[in-house]
Every structure is written in C-alpha cells, then in structure tokens.
Amino acid sequence: MTNSDTTPTADQTPDSAAHTTGDPVGQLEAACPIRVGDEVTGRVNPTWRARVRSFHFNVGIAECAIETDDGRRGFAPPWALVPADAEPSEEWRDRMQTFKETERSHAMEMLRRKQSEAAEEAEDLAERLKSMAAVVRRGGNPYPGEPVAHLAYDFASALDEVTELVDRVDAAGLSAHRRPEADRDQ
C-alpha cells in the first residue's frame, strides 16, 4: 500500500469509468487476473490482507485501490498483489507476468515519448537562445520576449512530466533497469 487515500488524482481514472468497454480501465480489468472485490495480500510481504476496491491509472501506470479490514486504504500495482486465501496457480502467475510485461512495455513507450517531447522543447529553447546570443555578440540587446519565457516553461514542464513518470515507473517496479526474469524470482 502506498498511501491512505483512494481518491483518484488528476492523472487517475476513477473506477466508475470502467463501465465502458473501450476505456483503458475496462481494458486493464479484462487483462489483469485480479478483480475488483478480490481479497489480496502482498506478493513479497504477505503479512497483511486487503480487498481490491477499484482499478485506475496513476501517471499512466496501472494501480489497484485497496482497503484493509481495519479501514486503511492505499494503492498497489496489481503485480505486487496475490490472492490472500490460496497460492496462485501457474496459469494465474503467467497471466500476471504477461500483464506486467505489457504494462512495462506501455510504460517504456510512454517514457520514450515524453523524453522525446522534452528534447524537442529543449531544442526549441536552445535555438531561440542561440539566436539571442548571436545578437549579443554583434553588440545588440535582444528582447527575449514572451516566446523565450514560454519555451522555458514548456521545457521545464516537459522535464517535470518525465521525472514524474520515471518516479512512477520505478515505484511500480517497471523500471527498464530491472530484468523481467528477476520479477519471477520474487
């Protein structure tokens, strides 16, 4: 569990959106072997039990909103959970591994896209700053104007999005630096 609030943030899709078949949450629910209402425990730390309340996305990464019997609420990636009352079958484990690999692939594609967008913003800013530097070298006094401020803001925002996504990918155990086969060992 990662926090005590199950209220979706701006980048999270509430469970009520899962009732349409074309939405990402509905697709997540169809692919994941864990279901809303299942009683689960931690895959690595089975000392607690919780019920899955909903599925959502946090910065594009799948999560389950869970609640313990004593009312504590939190979030966990589906692949960090297992059924509480029985050892998962090999089929269940295979489905979860396939689901996690699909989510890792999606997360890495999202990250590459965000990094490319940030690089484009940096290039736009660099071009503008380079032209301003040329004016200064010629003895002029360039007016940076709003375009530079906007370009700098856009670049900073793009970097923030990359950082946030990298943090979510790492927290969910989907980092590109992890070996997928290591996930089976845990």
URCORHU-V33730 format. One record per residue. N is the residue number from 1. RES is the residue in one letter. OMEGA is omega in radians with two decimals (none if undefined). Layout:
# URCORHU-V33730
n=<N,N>
res=<RES,RES>
omega=<OMEGA,OMEGA>
This chain:
# URCORHU-V33730
n=<1,2,3,4,5,6,7,8,9,10,11,12,13,14,15,16,17,18,19,20,21,22,23,24,25,26,27,28,29,30,31,32,33,34,35,36,37,38,39,40,41,42,43,44,45,46,47,48,49,50,51,52,53,54,55,56,57,58,59,60,61,62,63,64,65,66,67,68,69,70,71,72,73,74,75,76,77,78,79,80,81,82,83,84,85,86,87,88,89,90,91,92,93,94,95,96,97,98,99,100,101,102,103,104,105,106,107,108,109,110,111,112,113,114,115,116,117,118,119,120,121,122,123,124,125,126,127,128,129,130,131,132,133,134,135,136,137,138,139,140,141,142,143,144,145,146,147,148,149,150,151,152,153,154,155,156,157,158,159,160,161,162,163,164,165,166,167,168,169,170,171,172,173,174,175,176,177,178,179,180,181,182,183,184,185,186>
res=<M,T,N,S,D,T,T,P,T,A,D,Q,T,P,D,S,A,A,H,T,T,G,D,P,V,G,Q,L,E,A,A,C,P,I,R,V,G,D,E,V,T,G,R,V,N,P,T,W,R,A,R,V,R,S,F,H,F,N,V,G,I,A,E,C,A,I,E,T,D,D,G,R,R,G,F,A,P,P,W,A,L,V,P,A,D,A,E,P,S,E,E,W,R,D,R,M,Q,T,F,K,E,T,E,R,S,H,A,M,E,M,L,R,R,K,Q,S,E,A,A,E,E,A,E,D,L,A,E,R,L,K,S,M,A,A,V,V,R,R,G,G,N,P,Y,P,G,E,P,V,A,H,L,A,Y,D,F,A,S,A,L,D,E,V,T,E,L,V,D,R,V,D,A,A,G,L,S,A,H,R,R,P,E,A,D,R,D,Q>
omega=<-3.04,3.02,-2.99,-3.10,3.12,3.09,-3.12,3.05,-3.09,-3.12,3.14,3.12,-3.12,-3.10,3.13,3.13,-3.05,-3.06,3.07,-3.03,-3.10,-3.07,-3.10,-3.14,3.09,3.09,3.09,-3.12,-3.14,-3.07,-3.03,3.11,3.07,-3.12,3.01,-3.12,3.12,2.99,-3.02,3.02,-3.14,3.14,-3.12,-3.09,-3.07,-3.10,-3.14,3.10,3.12,3.07,3.11,-3.13,-3.11,3.00,3.03,3.09,3.08,-3.06,3.08,-3.11,-3.12,3.06,2.99,2.96,-3.08,3.13,3.12,3.14,3.13,3.02,3.10,-3.10,3.11,-3.13,3.06,3.03,-3.09,-3.10,3.05,-3.08,3.02,3.08,-3.07,-2.98,-3.08,3.04,-3.13,3.11,3.09,3.10,3.13,3.14,3.12,3.11,-3.13,3.12,3.10,3.12,-3.12,3.12,3.08,3.12,3.10,3.14,3.10,-3.13,3.14,3.08,3.09,-3.12,3.10,3.14,-3.14,3.11,3.11,3.10,3.13,3.12,3.10,3.10,3.12,3.13,3.10,3.13,-3.12,3.12,-3.13,3.14,3.11,3.12,3.09,3.12,3.12,3.11,3.14,3.14,3.11,3.10,-3.13,3.11,-3.05,3.03,-3.07,3.10,-3.12,-3.10,-3.14,3.12,3.12,3.12,3.12,3.11,3.14,3.12,3.13,3.11,3.12,3.09,3.09,3.13,3.10,-3.12,3.13,-3.14,3.09,3.12,3.14,3.12,3.12,-3.11,-3.13,-3.14,-3.11,-3.06,3.10,-3.13,3.10,3.05,3.13,-3.14,3.10,3.14,3.14,-3.08,-3.08,none>
